[in-house]
Amino acid sequence: MVHGQFSGTSKPFEAEDVVGRGISRSGVGREGVSGGTGVPYALPPADPMPASPSSAPSPGTPPSGAPFASAVLVAAGRSTRMGGATRKPAILLAGRSVLERTLDAFRAAGTVAQIVVVVHADDLDDWRARLADDIVLVAGGAERTDSVRAGVNVTTSEVVLVHDAARCLVRPERLDQVAQAARADGAALLAVPVRDTLHRASEGRAVEVVEREDLWAAQTPQAFRTDLLRSHLERAATETWTPTDDAALHERYASPVTLVSGDPDNLKLTTPADVALFEALLAARGNEA
């Protein structure tokens, strides 16, 4: 899903960390994105920043105090596009499973106090035998939203991070940044500015270019104050609405969502061809073991 950038005069995206802040609640633009004056701004990796319009700590700031977030790792899909008998969470990348590599990142995050993993019901016993006792395991539902709801309902923290377990290259510092932003603003998501030229198509033909200036490609995790997300999920169930993106719930039922700049390599394992790419990226990080 692609979310619109906040309107206003944006600065170049030169620094690694960029966050959408100071969102006006006075008006909502197209696709549920604020029409106010909030502008993403660049942050140096270490130097202290002046106070921003948001009350959230500046991204890049190490978390302080006790962990305050639960993570819900969604790993209950059927993995049909992988084309094999092994579902994505169990696929090995350089000798370790996708799910285990994702768990590594969340265990390393300073803000995460609890990890809930939602798996396919047929795999529940297998993962119970493979994972440590500190992991809460839950069986998923028929739709992704059902699986998210099942996981969120057993969380115990102030903030919840919902993450596609197949995005096993996410960095721990990004988890802390999005958790801090959601704690301050109610909801936040990792995203990257769209770089490619986009065309609207009709009947197999490109008919017009879609301006990309205000477009962001959503990643996960997407984070929320837990009480808000629970309310959104129950309302969506009442309306039989099943969005594929959790931030869409907050955009529809509450307000615009704070953007936290993600990394281009926070990719989702989707097809067999992705395995070699992911192993190459892991090797480049020096994380083969």
HELIX and SHEET records of a PDB file:
HELIX    1   1 ARG A   30  GLY A   32  5                                   3    
HELIX    2   2 THR A   80  MET A   82  5                                   3    
HELIX    3   3 LYS A   88  ALA A   90  5                                   3    
HELIX    4   4 VAL A   98  ALA A  108  1                                  11    
HELIX    5   5 ALA A  121  ASP A  123  5                                   3    
HELIX    6   6 LEU A  124  ARG A  130  1                                   7    
HELIX    7   7 ARG A  144  VAL A  152  1                                   9    
HELIX    8   8 PRO A  172  ASP A  185  1                                  14    
HELIX    9   9 THR A  226  THR A  238  1                                  13    
HELIX   10  10 ALA A  247  TYR A  253  1                                   7    
HELIX   11  11 ALA A  273  ARG A  285  1                                  13    
SHEET    1   A 6 VAL A   2  GLY A   4  0                                        
SHEET    2   A 6 LEU A 215  ARG A 225 -1                                        
SHEET    3   A 6 VAL A 159  ASP A 164 -1                                        
SHEET    4   A 6 ALA A  69  ALA A  75  1                                        
SHEET    5   A 6 VAL A 112  VAL A 119  1                                        
SHEET    6   A 6 ILE A 135  ALA A 139  1                                        
SHEET    1   B 4 VAL A   2  GLY A   4  0                                        
SHEET    2   B 4 LEU A 215  ARG A 225 -1                                        
SHEET    3   B 4 ALA A 187  PRO A 193 -1                                        
SHEET    4   B 4 THR A 258  SER A 261  1                                        
SHEET    1   C 2 ASP A  17  VAL A  19  0                                        
SHEET    2   C 2 TYR A  41  LEU A  43 -1                                        
SHEET    1   D 2 LEU A  92  LEU A  93  0                                        
SHEET    2   D 2 ARG A  96  SER A  97 -1                                        
SHEET    1   E 2 LEU A 198  SER A 202  0                                        
SHEET    2   E 2 ARG A 205  VAL A 210 -1                                        
END                                                                             
